[in-house]
């Protein structure tokens, strides 16, 4: 699982680095209605198979408990600031920029900015599974690599 998350984080970093400037150039970044005070989600990419959202949080802001039932899974990655995430009934966990948290469809979670400056998190939502060109189902690292347009090792 750690290798899977590591592969997703590496691919995610590459994808975000290319998407953010592209979205800004194309004017496709779309602000979403703020779900909670001080929480500002901005949808950077929304396709049939994937959605990428940057969520900015003011100091002390809380994104209340919620789940995503419209996706197969999603990866939550802090970008800046001091954040804390609680997944299901687990303990609150400090989340540092660059860490990755994997959640399956319907996983209840909430997060908050514990710092005194603005914080941001990227969320990558995989909406549907992908099948490799050879017709074989792809595992999670292969899906992430394929979505980033990177080659993946033979099976």
Steps between C-alpha positions, in 0.01 A plus 500: 500500500790738578642442151158572352462825693859599417435441128180704516676789681781505242256491210274752671786746542577476129136530399435800726815675382372475143127553568511813717677722244295349218173557685600857572592555133181343369279661763359161599552530876152540641432627851243287679248617755676505837362212708620648830614848613864560406509195269547575130497202260612567142442229241806482273401205285180302455488215252302177478776305670660751739438824690769718662410765756721739697345591834628814673431545871526820703669475840280291731257406220333158516370288212221317678450122488403373157556213257523464124257241369548594135859374474680165520769647724687820567838621618527796739837682495589807710688761296566785745432584862426301811208261457332227697278227353264254664396193301194301606509458879881513518706748696579840353832481314741787429551523125815655357539631146584215265339224704224301331185349647305239301124458545251269334152600383277612784776546761387759754769764568552860608799731520607833642772762483676495837741780409494878510550540123303376200530133406421304185432139410465324164238231455520254212177309443498191278146469374524176307747221450709475189600195300840471337531500122567124511159447663635410844373689805755745635601514866495837683862604425453412133179706484679800654792466258269461202298810593822698517600370157802317641608147402458220749694175531382184327295262706 
